[in-house]
Amino acid sequence: MGVGFPNETPEYRAARERLLQREVALRREMEAVAAEIRALPPGGAVPEDYEFDHIGADGVPAKIRLSELFRPGTDTLILYHYMFPRHRSDDRRGPSNGPMADLPLEEGPCPSCTALLDNWEGAVPHAEGLGANIAAVAKAPIEQVAAFAAHRGWRNLKLLSAANNSFKRDYHGEDENGQQVPILTVFHKGSDGVVRLSWASELLFLPPEPGQDPRHVGTVEPMWTLLDLTPGGRPNAYEQIEQEYY
């Protein structure tokens, strides 16, 4: 191809050309998987028009139905099951300041979910501008969720609470013990108005590869995929609510 960079060795260029062919194959495989996702048969219809808690335009807690999360003219809804509260086995440090600083650790937000939503905050307007609808669904009271979102500076993400419905349990965002699960669910509204599950990150429930976390939402985690491009790769560490240097 004639591509080269200053002072590179022949060994580097040869290895890079070999790797480039694998990158091409990976791109093709990703496109093939995406095509198969689009070609899935219709999933199951949602059993009810779930009513969530949210904060209305006037800043007051209000109710909103699942069907109302589809803006006019749109047919796709992406809902991330935010682990707020976090899993009781998660002993990572919680917020040291802000509205959640005094909350018991087990009642606070998951650092990994929070990092993902930090990553998404800037992407949401672009994705929604192309016709998607995106929201994160927590189990914590909406007042807590909204206060934490404001502290994080989230202005674009829609935040919901399923504290008063069975949505998270029905769609595996909560286990039989009431512990929160970070699944990603995608819904589609057909021409008949019926809302059905389109896809979910079920890779979460399969055994991960040795040395890996589940990576069920790996392709939508910019922080980790950026680090994959570096010589050091991903550090052997989990996300934190507050920045740390390794």
Backbone torsions as a table, in degrees:
resi	resn	phi	psi	omega
1	MET	NA	-17.6	179.6
2	GLY	82.8	10.7	178.8
3	VAL	-85.4	135.1	176.5
4	GLY	-158.0	161.7	-178.9
5	PHE	-128.6	158.6	-174.5
6	PRO	-53.3	131.9	170.4
7	ASN	63.9	17.5	177.3
8	GLU	-74.9	152.0	-180.0
9	THR	-89.2	160.4	174.5
10	PRO	-59.9	-34.2	179.5
11	GLU	-63.8	-42.0	178.1
12	TYR	-63.1	-45.3	-176.0
13	ARG	-65.7	-39.5	-179.6
14	ALA	-65.8	-44.0	179.3
15	ALA	-65.5	-38.4	-179.2
16	ARG	-66.3	-38.3	178.9
17	GLU	-66.0	-38.0	177.2
18	ARG	-65.5	-43.2	-180.0
19	LEU	-65.2	-35.8	-178.9
20	LEU	-59.4	-35.0	178.4
21	GLN	-66.4	-35.6	175.6
22	ARG	-69.0	-34.5	177.3
23	GLU	-65.5	-38.8	176.2
24	VAL	-62.3	-43.9	179.5
25	ALA	-64.1	-39.1	178.2
26	LEU	-64.1	-42.6	178.1
27	ARG	-59.6	-43.6	179.8
28	ARG	-64.0	-40.4	179.4
29	GLU	-66.6	-40.3	177.4
30	MET	-62.0	-41.5	178.0
31	GLU	-65.2	-38.7	179.7
32	ALA	-66.4	-42.0	177.9
33	VAL	-64.2	-43.4	178.5
34	ALA	-60.1	-39.0	178.4
35	ALA	-65.3	-38.5	178.3
36	GLU	-69.4	-33.6	174.5
37	ILE	-61.3	-45.2	-179.8
38	ARG	-64.8	-29.0	-175.5
39	ALA	-90.9	1.8	179.6
40	LEU	-58.8	144.6	173.4
41	PRO	-62.4	161.4	178.4
42	PRO	-56.7	134.5	177.3
43	GLY	-80.4	-174.5	-178.4
44	GLY	-70.0	141.6	176.7
45	ALA	-67.0	143.5	178.0
46	VAL	-63.2	138.0	-174.3
47	PRO	-71.2	-19.3	178.1
48	GLU	-157.8	163.0	176.8
49	ASP	-87.2	81.9	-172.8
50	TYR	-52.1	140.6	176.7
51	GLU	-105.8	120.0	-179.6
52	PHE	-105.2	160.5	168.8
53	ASP	-92.0	140.7	174.0
54	HIS	-151.1	177.1	176.0
55	ILE	-103.0	120.6	-177.3
56	GLY	-71.9	173.5	-179.5
57	ALA	-59.6	-23.9	179.4
58	ASP	-88.5	5.3	178.3
59	GLY	81.8	9.5	-176.5
60	VAL	-109.3	139.1	176.9
61	PRO	-54.8	137.9	-177.2
62	ALA	-147.9	177.9	179.3
63	LYS	-109.6	147.1	175.8
64	ILE	-146.5	136.8	-179.0
65	ARG	-86.0	156.0	175.9
66	LEU	-54.5	-43.9	-179.0
67	SER	-62.0	-25.8	-178.7
68	GLU	-81.8	-7.7	177.7
69	LEU	-79.4	-12.2	174.6
70	PHE	-86.5	111.9	176.1
71	ARG	-66.0	152.7	179.2
72	PRO	-52.0	133.6	177.9
73	GLY	84.6	2.4	179.3
74	THR	-114.5	155.5	-177.7
75	ASP	-133.8	8.5	-176.7
76	THR	-125.2	134.8	-179.5
77	LEU	-133.5	121.2	178.7
78	ILE	-105.9	118.6	-179.0
79	LEU	-120.9	120.4	176.5
80	TYR	-97.8	130.8	-179.8
81	HIS	-85.3	97.0	-176.4
82	TYR	-73.7	125.5	178.6
83	MET	-80.9	79.2	177.5
84	PHE	-138.1	95.2	15.7
85	PRO	-77.4	158.9	179.1
86	ARG	-71.9	171.1	176.0
87	HIS	-68.8	140.9	-175.0
88	ARG	-65.0	-18.1	177.8
89	SER	-85.1	-5.9	-177.3
90	ASP	-83.3	108.2	-177.3
91	ASP	-105.0	17.0	174.9
92	ARG	-63.6	152.5	-177.1
93	ARG	-61.6	139.3	176.3
94	GLY	-88.5	-175.2	179.3
95	PRO	-60.0	137.5	177.6
96	SER	-93.8	-8.9	177.6
97	ASN	-148.9	171.2	-179.7
98	GLY	89.9	-175.7	-171.3
99	PRO	-67.7	-18.5	-178.5
100	MET	-101.5	3.7	-175.0
101	ALA	-62.4	-33.2	-176.5
102	ASP	-95.8	1.9	-179.7
103	LEU	-75.7	139.0	173.9
104	PRO	-51.9	141.9	-174.2
105	LEU	-51.8	-44.5	-175.9
106	GLU	-69.3	-12.0	178.3
107	GLU	-98.4	-6.8	-175.9
108	GLY	-86.0	-179.5	-176.5
109	PRO	-80.1	151.1	176.8
110	CYS	-72.6	128.9	178.8
111	PRO	-62.1	-38.2	-178.4
112	SER	-67.1	-45.0	176.9
113	CYS	-61.6	-40.7	-179.3
114	THR	-62.9	-42.1	177.9
115	ALA	-61.9	-42.3	178.8
116	LEU	-60.7	-45.4	-178.4
117	LEU	-69.7	-32.2	171.0
118	ASP	-57.4	-44.5	179.7
119	ASN	-62.5	-38.0	-176.0
120	TRP	-77.3	-23.4	-171.3
121	GLU	-50.3	-46.3	-179.5
122	GLY	-77.0	-22.5	-177.1
123	ALA	-82.4	-24.7	-174.3
124	VAL	-55.7	-48.6	-179.0
125	PRO	-59.8	-33.8	-179.8
126	HIS	-70.5	-45.7	179.6
127	ALA	-65.3	-40.7	-180.0
128	GLU	-71.0	-29.4	176.2
129	GLY	-65.8	-20.8	178.3
130	LEU	-98.5	11.1	170.4
131	GLY	108.9	-5.2	178.1
132	ALA	-84.4	163.3	169.9
133	ASN	-124.0	133.9	-173.6
134	ILE	-131.8	136.4	176.0
135	ALA	-152.0	158.5	173.9
136	ALA	-114.6	135.2	-175.1
137	VAL	-115.0	115.2	176.8
138	ALA	-101.2	171.6	173.9
139	LYS	-103.2	-19.8	179.6
140	ALA	-65.1	157.8	176.8
141	PRO	-55.2	142.8	-174.5
142	ILE	-61.3	-30.2	179.2
143	GLU	-63.2	-40.0	177.6
144	GLN	-68.0	-44.0	-179.0
145	VAL	-61.2	-45.4	-178.4
146	ALA	-66.1	-39.5	179.5
147	ALA	-64.3	-41.5	179.4
148	PHE	-68.9	-40.0	178.5
149	ALA	-60.5	-42.1	178.8
150	ALA	-64.1	-39.1	178.8
151	HIS	-65.0	-35.6	178.5
152	ARG	-77.7	-13.1	-178.1
153	GLY	83.7	20.2	178.4
154	TRP	-76.2	119.8	179.7
155	ARG	-116.9	-20.8	-174.1
156	ASN	-100.8	-29.0	-177.5
157	LEU	-70.7	134.4	170.7
158	LYS	-83.4	128.1	-179.6
159	LEU	-114.0	131.2	-178.7
160	LEU	-126.1	160.3	171.2
161	SER	-124.8	132.5	175.4
162	ALA	-104.4	30.0	-178.0
163	ALA	-62.0	-24.8	-173.9
164	ASN	-117.4	23.0	174.2
165	ASN	-145.8	178.5	-176.1
166	SER	-102.8	14.2	-174.8
167	PHE	-54.5	-50.1	-175.8
168	LYS	-65.6	-37.8	177.7
169	ARG	-67.5	-43.1	-178.0
170	ASP	-63.2	-33.9	-175.7
171	TYR	-109.8	27.4	172.1
172	HIS	61.7	27.0	171.4
173	GLY	-90.9	3.7	178.0
174	GLU	-152.1	134.4	-178.3
175	ASP	-88.9	-177.2	-175.4
176	GLU	-67.0	-15.5	178.1
177	ASN	-97.4	6.0	179.7
178	GLY	83.7	6.0	178.2
179	GLN	-80.6	141.6	-176.4
180	GLN	-78.0	147.6	-176.0
181	VAL	-129.2	132.6	-172.0
182	PRO	-87.9	55.7	179.6
183	ILE	-81.7	152.5	174.7
184	LEU	-110.3	127.3	-178.2
185	THR	-123.1	140.7	-179.9
186	VAL	-122.2	130.9	-178.5
187	PHE	-118.5	150.3	179.5
188	HIS	-129.3	134.9	176.5
189	LYS	-101.5	116.9	-177.3
190	GLY	-76.4	174.0	179.2
191	SER	-64.4	-18.5	177.2
192	ASP	-87.2	1.6	179.0
193	GLY	84.8	-3.3	-179.4
194	VAL	-80.7	130.9	178.8
195	VAL	-95.1	127.2	-178.7
196	ARG	-128.7	152.7	170.6
197	LEU	-65.9	131.5	179.6
198	SER	-100.0	-43.8	-177.5
199	TRP	-161.5	150.6	174.0
200	ALA	-141.4	153.8	-176.5
201	SER	-80.3	65.0	-176.3
202	GLU	-68.8	-11.2	173.7
203	LEU	-56.4	-24.8	177.1
204	LEU	-53.4	-32.2	-172.6
205	PHE	-96.5	3.0	175.8
206	LEU	-97.9	151.8	179.3
207	PRO	-58.8	131.3	177.9
208	PRO	-74.1	164.0	173.7
209	GLU	-67.4	152.0	-179.9
210	PRO	-54.2	131.0	178.5
211	GLY	81.1	3.4	-179.0
212	GLN	-115.6	154.8	166.0
213	ASP	-81.9	177.2	-174.5
214	PRO	-58.8	-32.2	179.6
215	ARG	54.7	31.3	-178.6
216	HIS	-69.7	-21.0	174.4
217	VAL	-119.5	29.7	-173.9
218	GLY	-58.5	-33.9	-178.0
219	THR	-78.0	-6.5	179.2
220	VAL	-119.0	22.6	176.6
221	GLU	-112.0	86.0	-174.5
222	PRO	-56.3	-37.2	-176.9
223	MET	-58.2	-47.9	-177.2
224	TRP	-74.1	-38.8	-179.1
225	THR	-68.7	-28.5	173.1
226	LEU	-66.2	-43.8	-179.4
227	LEU	-66.4	-26.7	176.9
228	ASP	-62.0	-20.6	-178.1
229	LEU	-87.8	-3.1	-175.5
230	THR	-97.5	157.3	178.7
231	PRO	-58.5	-34.4	-179.4
232	GLY	-82.7	-16.5	-178.8
233	GLY	66.3	-159.4	179.9
234	ARG	-73.8	130.7	175.2
235	PRO	-68.6	154.0	178.4
236	ASN	-80.4	71.6	-174.7
237	ALA	-155.8	158.3	176.7
238	TYR	-101.3	161.6	176.4
239	GLU	-65.2	150.7	177.5
240	GLN	-121.4	154.2	176.1
241	ILE	-61.8	-38.6	-179.9
242	GLU	-117.0	149.4	-172.8
243	GLN	-63.9	135.7	171.8
244	GLU	-129.8	156.9	179.1
245	TYR	-113.5	135.6	-176.4
246	TYR	-107.8	NA	NA
